[in-house]
Amino acid sequence: MTVYTQQLEEFIQDVLITIHANIRDLEEKKSFADPEEQDYIDGRLFSYIEMLAVLRASARDAGIDPASIGL
């Protein structure tokens, strides 16, 4: 594995870890939020989940098993 490939893999893993952490954080905050905040949180959660769906589809299109990179 080249240094560039390793850096790219680490970058992708870092981004995915951050997205998953943000989703968990928002889900936790949602349980304590008032109705107006819940709508905002739902919108953000939808965006993160949609982003993951796009990444999964792009990985499949590129011939990458989504599970192999944490999707």
C-alpha positions, 0 to 999 in steps of 0.5 A: 500500500502506498503512502498516498493510499494509506493517507486516503484510507485514513482520511475516509475513515476519519470522515466516516467516524465523524459523521457517525459520531455526529449522528449519535450526538444528534440522536442523543440531543433529540431526546431532550430537545423541545419540538422546535429543536427536534425539527431542526435535529431531524433535518440534520439527521436526514442530511447525514443519513442521506450523505451516507447513502450517497457515499454507499452508492458511490462506493458501489459504483466504484467497485468498493464494498461499502462495508469494507470502508465503514459504510 
